[in-house]
Amino acid sequence: MQQVALAGAGFVLLPDLGWAAQGRGPQRASLRVGVEEAGRELVPFDDIPEGFSTRRPGEFKLPGQATTGLDLRQLTSWKTAPDDMFVIAHYDVPTIDAARWQLRVDGLAGRPLTLTLDDLRRRPRVERTVTFECGGNRETVLNRMVSNATWVGCSLQDLLQEARPADDVLEAIFWAADEGPETIRGAQLTMRFARSMSLGDAMESGAILAYEVEGGPLPVVHGFPVRLIVPGWYGVSNVKWLNRIELTPRRFMGKFMGRDYVTIMGRQAGDRVEYTETSVTRILVKSMVARVTRPSGGGAGAFQVFGVAYGDGTPIQRVEVQVDDGPWRPAKLDVAPRAGANPHAWVFWTLDLDPLAPGAHTVASRATDRRGRSQPADLSLKKSNWENNAIWVRKIRV
């Protein structure tokens, strides 16, 4: 298998080039729609590399900085199976004995806690169905690093309340078991993965300490035995292999808070541009065209655009679709699965089109949430790859 690195976001994309090796470019093949839609076929994309495919975690030994993900063309289920979820590990995947695993809650805690996996399982069960994506998910990696699944665990808020944070606690630091070498100002150090959030966010975000996903124990690559799940936050905040929560009165500036996963964004200030640096946190409103279908074999009938939209939990107000340079047209939102209990889950949407003329076309989508926040058309002032929610203009060929 050949490894192909797509754009430097600190990870490597590992496509399976088997089709190309067999001399069959998938974009010119008539791929069947995964939902078995009778009498319909996929319109080929021109913006997907020939031979592109996904790989699943069980098919290779996961090194540090490796990723899998979804082929959006084949997205059929509102839920993502664990084998189809994207996987990112910044250091080597740790080996953890669940029978000996413990979670410590300490630092400025009036009542420090040490809990086993059984202790967490005995606590009230909490379910969260959430969509989250990698902070570096974007067009150049085909927006494949996103998933929607139901996680089960116990309430982080309840746990922190039991630990009795001191009045001057500013943040909670979530420490993981994975570690690796780092060079910091010339010093060679072994560092552990960690992320932090304000105590207020930790208490009010609806976060859970998850030990199940989609009806089963967490797979090793998804954080076994316990990971943090923070609804509405980018994947990096959903710390895997969690084993310590530290309550601190100071800002935490570890690598994955202060040096990596930092968004550099410019803003116009009179006749000059000012740049700000902020940590990757809440998911920005976003939508993606997953596929375009047409009647099989050139039959008569409408084309259909299908995609997803999601954000930080603020409901999606509308999704609009533009074909070529035409007007933005409202798509139909499929909101039924989100009713009530799933505000952080993605929304499917569709738009029927009159048949398109043979040749090359562009198709784009734009989501807006109930706070009026929309996807930007231009992110030229962004100088980092993180938190990219720009309108994705797809290229198709009829």
BELCOR-V330763 format. One record per residue. N is the residue number from 1. RES is the residue in three letters. NEAR is the number of other ideal C-beta (glycine too) atoms within 10 Angstrom. Layout:
BEGIN
N;RES;NEAR / N;RES;NEAR
END
This chain:
BEGIN
1;MET;12 / 2;GLN;10 / 3;GLN;10 / 4;VAL;13 / 5;ALA;10 / 6;LEU;17 / 7;ALA;12 / 8;GLY;10 / 9;ALA;25 / 10;GLY;16 / 11;PHE;22 / 12;VAL;16 / 13;LEU;23 / 14;LEU;23 / 15;PRO;24 / 16;ASP;17 / 17;LEU;16 / 18;GLY;11 / 19;TRP;17 / 20;ALA;17 / 21;ALA;11 / 22;GLN;9 / 23;GLY;6 / 24;ARG;12 / 25;GLY;15 / 26;PRO;19 / 27;GLN;18 / 28;ARG;10 / 29;ALA;12 / 30;SER;10 / 31;LEU;18 / 32;ARG;13 / 33;VAL;19 / 34;GLY;14 / 35;VAL;14 / 36;GLU;8 / 37;GLU;15 / 38;ALA;7 / 39;GLY;12 / 40;ARG;18 / 41;GLU;18 / 42;LEU;21 / 43;VAL;22 / 44;PRO;19 / 45;PHE;21 / 46;ASP;12 / 47;ASP;13 / 48;ILE;19 / 49;PRO;16 / 50;GLU;12 / 51;GLY;19 / 52;PHE;22 / 53;SER;16 / 54;THR;19 / 55;ARG;17 / 56;ARG;16 / 57;PRO;21 / 58;GLY;11 / 59;GLU;12 / 60;PHE;13 / 61;LYS;7 / 62;LEU;18 / 63;PRO;11 / 64;GLY;14 / 65;GLN;15 / 66;ALA;20 / 67;THR;24 / 68;THR;24 / 69;GLY;27 / 70;LEU;21 / 71;ASP;19 / 72;LEU;21 / 73;ARG;22 / 74;GLN;18 / 75;LEU;22 / 76;THR;13 / 77;SER;11 / 78;TRP;19 / 79;LYS;14 / 80;THR;21 / 81;ALA;12 / 82;PRO;20 / 83;ASP;15 / 84;ASP;19 / 85;MET;24 / 86;PHE;23 / 87;VAL;23 / 88;ILE;23 / 89;ALA;20 / 90;HIS;20 / 91;TYR;19 / 92;ASP;13 / 93;VAL;21 / 94;PRO;17 / 95;THR;8 / 96;ILE;18 / 97;ASP;7 / 98;ALA;14 / 99;ALA;9 / 100;ARG;8 / 101;TRP;18 / 102;GLN;12 / 103;LEU;20 / 104;ARG;16 / 105;VAL;22 / 106;ASP;14 / 107;GLY;19 / 108;LEU;18 / 109;ALA;19 / 110;GLY;11 / 111;ARG;11 / 112;PRO;13 / 113;LEU;17 / 114;THR;11 / 115;LEU;19 / 116;THR;15 / 117;LEU;19 / 118;ASP;9 / 119;ASP;13 / 120;LEU;20 / 121;ARG;13 / 122;ARG;11 / 123;ARG;15 / 124;PRO;7 / 125;ARG;14 / 126;VAL;19 / 127;GLU;14 / 128;ARG;21 / 129;THR;20 / 130;VAL;27 / 131;THR;24 / 132;PHE;28 / 133;GLU;26 / 134;CYS;26 / 135;GLY;29 / 136;GLY;25 / 137;ASN;28 / 138;ARG;22 / 139;GLU;15 / 140;THR;14 / 141;VAL;20 / 142;LEU;24 / 143;ASN;23 / 144;ARG;22 / 145;MET;25 / 146;VAL;24 / 147;SER;23 / 148;ASN;25 / 149;ALA;23 / 150;THR;17 / 151;TRP;25 / 152;VAL;19 / 153;GLY;24 / 154;CYS;21 / 155;SER;18 / 156;LEU;24 / 157;GLN;16 / 158;ASP;15 / 159;LEU;20 / 160;LEU;21 / 161;GLN;12 / 162;GLU;14 / 163;ALA;22 / 164;ARG;15 / 165;PRO;22 / 166;ALA;14 / 167;ASP;7 / 168;ASP;10 / 169;VAL;21 / 170;LEU;16 / 171;GLU;21 / 172;ALA;27 / 173;ILE;20 / 174;PHE;27 / 175;TRP;20 / 176;ALA;22 / 177;ALA;20 / 178;ASP;21 / 179;GLU;18 / 180;GLY;16 / 181;PRO;9 / 182;GLU;14 / 183;THR;9 / 184;ILE;10 / 185;ARG;5 / 186;GLY;5 / 187;ALA;7 / 188;GLN;8 / 189;LEU;11 / 190;THR;9 / 191;MET;17 / 192;ARG;17 / 193;PHE;23 / 194;ALA;20 / 195;ARG;24 / 196;SER;27 / 197;MET;22 / 198;SER;15 / 199;LEU;19 / 200;GLY;11 / 201;ASP;17 / 202;ALA;24 / 203;MET;18 / 204;GLU;10 / 205;SER;22 / 206;GLY;18 / 207;ALA;28 / 208;ILE;27 / 209;LEU;24 / 210;ALA;29 / 211;TYR;21 / 212;GLU;15 / 213;VAL;24 / 214;GLU;18 / 215;GLY;10 / 216;GLY;9 / 217;PRO;14 / 218;LEU;23 / 219;PRO;16 / 220;VAL;16 / 221;VAL;20 / 222;HIS;23 / 223;GLY;25 / 224;PHE;20 / 225;PRO;22 / 226;VAL;26 / 227;ARG;22 / 228;LEU;25 / 229;ILE;27 / 230;VAL;26 / 231;PRO;23 / 232;GLY;21 / 233;TRP;25 / 234;TYR;23 / 235;GLY;23 / 236;VAL;22 / 237;SER;27 / 238;ASN;22 / 239;VAL;26 / 240;LYS;26 / 241;TRP;26 / 242;LEU;22 / 243;ASN;19 / 244;ARG;18 / 245;ILE;25 / 246;GLU;19 / 247;LEU;24 / 248;THR;18 / 249;PRO;14 / 250;ARG;11 / 251;ARG;11 / 252;PHE;19 / 253;MET;10 / 254;GLY;17 / 255;LYS;17 / 256;PHE;23 / 257;MET;22 / 258;GLY;14 / 259;ARG;12 / 260;ASP;17 / 261;TYR;26 / 262;VAL;18 / 263;THR;19 / 264;ILE;14 / 265;MET;16 / 266;GLY;15 / 267;ARG;9 / 268;GLN;9 / 269;ALA;8 / 270;GLY;6 / 271;ASP;5 / 272;ARG;7 / 273;VAL;11 / 274;GLU;11 / 275;TYR;11 / 276;THR;10 / 277;GLU;12 / 278;THR;13 / 279;SER;22 / 280;VAL;24 / 281;THR;22 / 282;ARG;17 / 283;ILE;27 / 284;LEU;21 / 285;VAL;23 / 286;LYS;28 / 287;SER;30 / 288;MET;26 / 289;VAL;25 / 290;ALA;21 / 291;ARG;24 / 292;VAL;24 / 293;THR;21 / 294;ARG;21 / 295;PRO;15 / 296;SER;15 / 297;GLY;8 / 298;GLY;10 / 299;GLY;11 / 300;ALA;6 / 301;GLY;13 / 302;ALA;12 / 303;PHE;21 / 304;GLN;18 / 305;VAL;25 / 306;PHE;22 / 307;GLY;26 / 308;VAL;27 / 309;ALA;25 / 310;TYR;26 / 311;GLY;27 / 312;ASP;19 / 313;GLY;19 / 314;THR;17 / 315;PRO;13 / 316;ILE;22 / 317;GLN;16 / 318;ARG;17 / 319;VAL;27 / 320;GLU;20 / 321;VAL;22 / 322;GLN;16 / 323;VAL;20 / 324;ASP;11 / 325;ASP;6 / 326;GLY;11 / 327;PRO;8 / 328;TRP;14 / 329;ARG;14 / 330;PRO;11 / 331;ALA;25 / 332;LYS;11 / 333;LEU;18 / 334;ASP;14 / 335;VAL;13 / 336;ALA;9 / 337;PRO;15 / 338;ARG;20 / 339;ALA;8 / 340;GLY;5 / 341;ALA;10 / 342;ASN;21 / 343;PRO;17 / 344;HIS;24 / 345;ALA;21 / 346;TRP;28 / 347;VAL;25 / 348;PHE;21 / 349;TRP;26 / 350;THR;15 / 351;LEU;22 / 352;ASP;12 / 353;LEU;17 / 354;ASP;9 / 355;PRO;14 / 356;LEU;18 / 357;ALA;9 / 358;PRO;9 / 359;GLY;8 / 360;ALA;12 / 361;HIS;20 / 362;THR;16 / 363;VAL;24 / 364;ALA;20 / 365;SER;26 / 366;ARG;22 / 367;ALA;28 / 368;THR;18 / 369;ASP;21 / 370;ARG;12 / 371;ARG;11 / 372;GLY;9 / 373;ARG;16 / 374;SER;16 / 375;GLN;24 / 376;PRO;16 / 377;ALA;10 / 378;ASP;8 / 379;LEU;16 / 380;SER;8 / 381;LEU;14 / 382;LYS;17 / 383;LYS;13 / 384;SER;18 / 385;ASN;18 / 386;TRP;23 / 387;GLU;25 / 388;ASN;23 / 389;ASN;21 / 390;ALA;17 / 391;ILE;20 / 392;TRP;21 / 393;VAL;14 / 394;ARG;24 / 395;LYS;13 / 396;ILE;24 / 397;ARG;14 / 398;VAL;15
END
